[in-house]
Amino acid sequence: MATQLIAFTLDEQQYALPLHSVRRVTRSVEITALAKAPAIVLGIIDLQGEMVPVISMRERLGFSEPDPSLTDQMIIAETAKRSVALLVNSVTGVIEREPEEITAAEDIVPGAKYVQGMARLGDGILFIYNLENFLSVQEQRQLGRLLARAVSQT
């Protein structure tokens, strides 16, 4: 059975998430800073009354975070613990790949925590990310405390 992925770009590189983890895609909105948040957290957004942390994939991958652009988009996704928003340049669409077309990250880069697999595209390689591993246990706890505090103050 084919795996459905939502593909997006970050600084000219193609990435993807499993479609089943994505709630929706929206234009970028104003991000409110969250004091003492882990470096990977850009801040929070209010999504219809729900405080959703905005996660920087660039920070996690070791890239610098450019100033937000009016053309940026946000992918609202679900992890086992919470909803998160990912700030990306653009969402390019939904693609399907057969299991044999996806190479497990461990087969290429042993110890890769954030990438669950890779697939070939006509113009390059698509890195498929695993959001469940994107935040460390310590970052999850710290973020949980900060979000609880932010919600209690509203």
Secondary structure as UniProt FT lines:
FT   STRAND          3..10
FT   TURN            11..12
FT   STRAND          13..18
FT   HELIX           19..21
FT   STRAND          22..27
FT   TURN            35..36
FT   TURN            39..40
FT   STRAND          41..47
FT   TURN            48..49
FT   STRAND          50..55
FT   HELIX           57..61
FT   TURN            70..71
FT   STRAND          73..78
FT   STRAND          83..88
FT   STRAND          90..97
FT   HELIX           99..101
FT   STRAND          102..104
FT   HELIX           105..108
FT   TURN            110..111
FT   STRAND          115..121
FT   TURN            122..123
FT   STRAND          124..129
FT   HELIX           131..133
FT   HELIX           137..152
//
